[in-house]
Amino acid sequence: MIESRPLTTDVQLRIATLDDAAALADEQIRSRQHLRPWEPERVEKWFTPAGQAERLTYQLERYKNGQVVPWVLDAGDRLVGQITLSDLVPGPFRSASLGYWLAVEVLGRGLATRAVDAVAEIADSELKLHRIEASTLTGNTASQRVLERTGFRQIGTAPTYLHIDGYWQDCNLYQRILNDRAPGA
């Protein structure tokens, strides 16, 4: 079991639960305009507790099966972001994909950097992964800085990689090598 970890004196990184649905819906509404350029087009249900409960149910089922690790950034009275390792691959690849977002009100405080660092440490020490990959839109310099500060290196650019904000967009591809252990070591 992955334990909660403090990111700051008032924000904890912890595994998401189904009880987080309403708080996530509230935060998605609050940060909707900020997140719109960086996210897929969202149907209105996404911004409701029911829509977030549906998404969390899917993620938590995949968590039980070792395919996803869904965290929230819990500030006590509200959730201020999420970070997820998805598509965990065992065997010789030992890899996962990283995604994250923060509430608009907490940007620029180092939370994304702390969260990515904590998740990378968990991926290495507890999940025994070899690497983590991430992608950003080519214009998302803030997210690129977070990745670079936390040890990720750009490994390429993928044309028309993700359908974001209504159209196919180019992305920079990143990876962070966590260790050189052999699988199973």
C-alpha contacts under 8 A as a table, 3 or more apart, distances in Angstrom:
res1	aa1	res2	aa2	distance
2	I	15	I	7.42
2	I	126	E	7.82
3	E	14	R	6.86
3	E	15	I	7.81
4	S	12	Q	6.49
4	S	13	L	5.49
4	S	14	R	4.36
4	S	15	I	7.04
5	R	12	Q	5.56
5	R	13	L	5.14
5	R	14	R	6.59
5	R	118	A	7.94
6	P	9	T	6.80
6	P	10	D	7.70
6	P	11	V	6.08
6	P	12	Q	4.36
6	P	13	L	6.06
7	L	10	D	7.76
7	L	11	V	5.55
7	L	12	Q	5.52
7	L	13	L	6.40
7	L	111	L	7.06
7	L	114	R	6.00
7	L	115	A	6.65
7	L	118	A	7.91
8	T	11	V	5.17
8	T	12	Q	7.08
8	T	111	L	7.94
10	D	75	A	5.66
10	D	76	G	7.20
11	V	73	L	6.23
11	V	74	D	5.37
11	V	75	A	4.40
11	V	76	G	7.18
12	Q	73	L	5.66
12	Q	74	D	5.08
12	Q	75	A	6.50
13	L	71	W	6.40
13	L	72	V	5.90
13	L	73	L	4.86
13	L	74	D	6.35
13	L	115	A	7.09
14	R	71	W	5.27
14	R	72	V	5.64
14	R	73	L	6.68
14	R	74	D	7.15
15	I	69	V	7.41
15	I	70	P	5.79
15	I	71	W	4.24
15	I	72	V	6.17
16	A	20	D	6.61
16	A	56	L	7.69
16	A	60	L	7.90
16	A	70	P	5.73
16	A	71	W	5.00
16	A	72	V	5.44
17	T	20	D	5.57
17	T	21	A	7.90
17	T	56	L	7.21
17	T	60	L	7.53
18	L	21	A	5.87
18	L	53	A	6.06
18	L	56	L	5.96
18	L	57	T	6.68
19	D	22	A	7.31
20	D	23	A	5.42
20	D	24	L	6.04
20	D	53	A	7.89
21	A	24	L	5.20
21	A	25	A	6.15
21	A	49	P	5.05
21	A	50	A	7.25
21	A	51	G	7.93
21	A	52	Q	4.91
21	A	53	A	4.94
21	A	56	L	7.18
22	A	25	A	5.08
22	A	26	D	6.23
22	A	48	T	7.17
22	A	49	P	4.42
22	A	50	A	7.95
22	A	52	Q	7.25
22	A	53	A	7.90
23	A	26	D	5.07
23	A	27	E	6.24
23	A	49	P	7.76
23	A	78	R	6.35
23	A	79	L	6.22
24	L	27	E	5.07
24	L	28	Q	6.03
24	L	49	P	7.51
24	L	52	Q	6.72
24	L	79	L	6.61
25	A	28	Q	5.07
25	A	29	I	6.28
25	A	46	W	7.31
25	A	47	F	4.94
25	A	48	T	5.15
25	A	49	P	5.37
25	A	51	G	7.86
25	A	52	Q	6.13
26	D	29	I	5.23
26	D	30	R	6.27
26	D	47	F	7.35
26	D	48	T	7.75
27	E	30	R	4.92
27	E	31	S	5.99
27	E	79	L	7.02
27	E	80	V	7.04
27	E	103	A	6.61
28	Q	31	S	5.23
28	Q	32	R	5.46
28	Q	47	F	6.04
28	Q	103	A	7.89
29	I	32	R	5.03
29	I	47	F	6.01
30	R	33	Q	8.00
30	R	103	A	7.60
30	R	104	V	7.71
31	S	34	H	5.30
31	S	35	L	6.02
31	S	103	A	5.67
31	S	104	V	5.43
32	R	35	L	5.33
32	R	36	R	5.93
33	Q	36	R	5.24
33	Q	37	P	7.82
34	H	37	P	7.11
34	H	104	V	6.33
35	L	38	W	5.47
35	L	39	E	6.14
35	L	101	W	7.85
36	R	39	E	5.45
36	R	40	P	7.53
36	R	41	E	7.42
36	R	165	D	6.16
37	P	164	I	7.04
37	P	165	D	5.34
38	W	137	L	7.32
38	W	140	N	7.83
38	W	164	I	6.34
38	W	165	D	6.73
39	E	164	I	5.26
39	E	165	D	5.97
40	P	163	H	6.11
40	P	164	I	4.24
40	P	165	D	5.29
40	P	166	G	6.91
41	E	164	I	6.54
41	E	165	D	5.32
41	E	166	G	5.90
42	R	45	K	7.98
42	R	46	W	6.15
43	V	46	W	5.69
43	V	47	F	7.85
44	E	47	F	5.68
44	E	48	T	7.37
45	K	48	T	5.34
45	K	50	A	7.17
45	K	51	G	4.97
46	W	50	A	7.96
46	W	51	G	4.66
46	W	52	Q	6.08
47	F	51	G	6.56
47	F	52	Q	7.17
48	T	51	G	5.14
48	T	52	Q	6.29
49	P	52	Q	5.13
49	P	53	A	5.93
50	A	53	A	4.98
50	A	54	E	6.16
51	G	54	E	5.15
51	G	55	R	6.38
52	Q	55	R	5.03
52	Q	56	L	6.02
53	A	56	L	5.02
53	A	57	T	5.94
54	E	57	T	5.19
54	E	58	Y	6.43
55	R	58	Y	5.25
55	R	59	Q	6.24
56	L	59	Q	4.93
56	L	60	L	5.84
57	T	60	L	5.24
57	T	61	E	6.15
58	Y	61	E	5.31
58	Y	62	R	6.39
59	Q	62	R	5.10
59	Q	63	Y	6.06
59	Q	68	V	6.65
59	Q	69	V	7.86
59	Q	70	P	6.82
60	L	63	Y	4.72
60	L	64	K	6.27
60	L	68	V	7.81
60	L	70	P	7.43
61	E	64	K	5.22
61	E	65	N	6.56
62	R	65	N	4.97
62	R	66	G	6.30
62	R	67	Q	5.18
62	R	68	V	5.53
63	Y	66	G	5.10
63	Y	67	Q	5.66
63	Y	68	V	4.69
63	Y	69	V	5.48
63	Y	70	P	7.27
64	K	67	Q	7.70
65	N	68	V	7.87
66	G	69	V	7.61
66	G	88	L	7.01
67	Q	86	S	6.22
67	Q	87	D	5.43
67	Q	88	L	4.93
67	Q	89	V	7.50
68	V	84	T	7.10
68	V	85	L	5.57
68	V	86	S	4.35
68	V	87	D	6.11
68	V	88	L	6.26
69	V	84	T	5.67
69	V	85	L	5.10
69	V	86	S	6.45
70	P	82	Q	7.49
70	P	83	I	6.42
70	P	84	T	4.59
70	P	85	L	6.59
71	W	82	Q	5.70
71	W	83	I	5.32
71	W	84	T	5.91
72	V	79	L	6.70
72	V	80	V	7.61
72	V	81	G	5.82
72	V	82	Q	4.32
72	V	83	I	6.31
73	L	79	L	5.62
73	L	80	V	5.46
73	L	81	G	5.02
73	L	82	Q	5.77
73	L	83	I	7.80
74	D	77	D	7.80
74	D	78	R	6.27
74	D	79	L	4.58
74	D	80	V	6.30
74	D	81	G	7.67
75	A	78	R	5.42
75	A	79	L	5.68
75	A	80	V	6.50
76	G	79	L	7.36
80	V	102	L	5.83
80	V	103	A	4.98
80	V	106	V	7.10
81	G	100	Y	7.35
81	G	101	W	5.44
81	G	102	L	4.15
81	G	103	A	5.60
82	Q	100	Y	5.47
82	Q	101	W	5.60
82	Q	102	L	6.66
83	I	98	L	7.29
83	I	99	G	5.69
83	I	100	Y	4.11
83	I	101	W	6.63
83	I	115	A	7.37
83	I	116	V	7.74
84	T	97	S	7.96
84	T	98	L	5.76
84	T	99	G	5.30
84	T	100	Y	6.23
85	L	88	L	7.12
85	L	96	A	5.92
85	L	97	S	5.41
85	L	98	L	4.74
85	L	99	G	6.64
86	S	96	A	5.68
86	S	97	S	5.13
86	S	98	L	6.50
86	S	99	G	7.94
87	D	95	S	7.90
87	D	96	A	5.37
87	D	97	S	6.12
88	L	94	R	7.24
88	L	95	S	5.78
88	L	96	A	4.40
88	L	97	S	7.25
89	V	93	F	6.34
89	V	94	R	5.26
89	V	95	S	5.27
89	V	96	A	6.27
90	P	93	F	6.22
90	P	94	R	4.63
90	P	95	S	7.03
90	P	129	L	7.82
91	G	94	R	5.74
91	G	183	P	6.26
92	P	183	P	5.91
93	F	130	H	7.30
94	R	128	K	7.44
94	R	129	L	4.68
94	R	130	H	5.19
94	R	131	R	6.68
94	R	183	P	7.24
95	S	129	L	5.60
95	S	130	H	5.95
95	S	131	R	4.98
95	S	132	I	5.55
95	S	133	E	7.46
96	A	129	L	7.64
96	A	131	R	6.93
96	A	132	I	5.07
96	A	133	E	6.29
97	S	132	I	5.71
97	S	133	E	4.82
97	S	134	A	5.67
98	L	132	I	6.59
98	L	133	E	6.05
98	L	134	A	5.12
99	G	134	A	6.73
100	Y	112	A	7.77
101	W	112	A	7.80
102	L	106	V	6.82
102	L	107	L	6.71
102	L	112	A	7.11
103	A	106	V	5.73
103	A	107	L	6.88
104	V	107	L	5.66
106	V	109	R	6.21
106	V	111	L	7.58
107	L	110	G	7.53
107	L	111	L	7.56
108	G	111	L	7.69
110	G	113	T	5.26
110	G	114	R	6.22
111	L	114	R	5.08
111	L	115	A	5.97
112	A	115	A	5.06
112	A	116	V	6.02
112	A	146	V	6.72
113	T	116	V	5.26
113	T	117	D	6.11
113	T	146	V	5.38
113	T	147	L	7.59
113	T	149	R	7.18
113	T	150	T	6.53
114	R	117	D	5.15
114	R	118	A	6.12
115	A	118	A	5.11
115	A	119	V	6.11
116	V	119	V	5.14
116	V	120	A	6.06
116	V	146	V	7.94
116	V	147	L	7.77
116	V	150	T	6.87
117	D	120	A	5.14
117	D	121	E	6.26
117	D	150	T	5.93
118	A	121	E	5.14
118	A	122	I	6.27
119	V	122	I	5.02
119	V	123	A	5.97
120	A	123	A	4.94
120	A	124	D	6.18
120	A	132	I	7.55
120	A	178	L	7.35
121	E	124	D	5.16
121	E	125	S	5.97
121	E	126	E	7.92
122	I	125	S	5.26
122	I	126	E	5.14
122	I	127	L	6.41
123	A	126	E	5.86
123	A	127	L	4.73
123	A	128	K	6.03
123	A	129	L	5.52
123	A	178	L	7.99
124	D	127	L	5.92
124	D	128	K	4.82
124	D	129	L	5.26
124	D	130	H	6.82
124	D	178	L	5.86
124	D	179	N	7.17
125	S	128	K	5.61
129	L	132	I	7.65
129	L	178	L	7.14
130	H	177	I	6.05
130	H	178	L	5.24
130	H	179	N	5.56
130	H	180	D	6.83
130	H	181	R	7.29
131	R	175	Q	6.74
131	R	176	R	5.51
131	R	177	I	4.42
131	R	178	L	5.25
131	R	179	N	7.51
132	I	175	Q	5.53
132	I	176	R	5.33
132	I	177	I	6.73
132	I	178	L	7.53
133	E	173	L	7.42
133	E	174	Y	5.58
133	E	175	Q	4.21
133	E	176	R	6.46
134	A	173	L	6.09
134	A	174	Y	5.15
134	A	175	Q	6.18
135	S	171	C	6.06
135	S	172	N	5.53
135	S	173	L	4.56
135	S	174	Y	5.87
136	T	139	G	7.87
136	T	140	N	6.15
136	T	143	S	6.73
136	T	144	Q	6.69
136	T	171	C	5.26
136	T	172	N	5.41
136	T	173	L	6.83
137	L	140	N	5.30
137	L	169	Q	6.86
137	L	170	D	6.01
137	L	171	C	4.27
137	L	172	N	6.21
138	T	141	T	7.45
138	T	170	D	6.07
138	T	171	C	4.96
138	T	172	N	5.51
140	N	143	S	5.67
140	N	144	Q	6.37
141	T	144	Q	4.86
141	T	145	R	6.09
142	A	145	R	5.20
142	A	146	V	6.48
143	S	146	V	5.05
143	S	147	L	6.32
144	Q	147	L	5.16
144	Q	148	E	6.13
145	R	148	E	5.08
145	R	149	R	5.97
146	V	149	R	5.21
146	V	150	T	6.27
147	L	150	T	5.21
147	L	151	G	6.53
147	L	152	F	5.15
147	L	153	R	7.61
147	L	174	Y	7.75
148	E	151	G	5.40
148	E	152	F	4.98
148	E	153	R	6.21
149	R	152	F	7.37
151	G	176	R	5.93
152	F	174	Y	5.90
152	F	175	Q	5.14
152	F	176	R	4.33
152	F	177	I	7.72
153	R	174	Y	5.29
153	R	175	Q	5.60
153	R	176	R	6.36
154	Q	172	N	6.78
154	Q	173	L	5.65
154	Q	174	Y	4.23
154	Q	175	Q	6.62
155	I	172	N	7.80
155	I	173	L	5.64
155	I	174	Y	5.34
155	I	175	Q	6.80
156	G	172	N	5.98
156	G	173	L	5.16
156	G	174	Y	7.17
157	T	170	D	7.13
157	T	171	C	5.68
157	T	172	N	4.37
157	T	173	L	5.59
158	A	161	Y	5.45
158	A	170	D	5.67
158	A	171	C	5.28
158	A	172	N	6.30
158	A	173	L	6.95
159	P	169	Q	6.82
159	P	170	D	4.35
159	P	171	C	6.54
160	T	163	H	7.58
160	T	168	W	4.83
160	T	169	Q	4.49
160	T	170	D	4.57
160	T	171	C	7.35
161	Y	168	W	6.54
161	Y	169	Q	5.87
161	Y	170	D	5.42
161	Y	171	C	5.99
162	L	168	W	5.44
162	L	169	Q	5.51
162	L	170	D	7.00
162	L	171	C	7.31
163	H	166	G	6.42
163	H	167	Y	5.11
163	H	168	W	4.21
163	H	169	Q	6.13
164	I	167	Y	5.62
164	I	168	W	6.23
164	I	169	Q	6.50
177	I	180	D	7.92
181	R	185	A	6.02
182	A	185	A	5.47
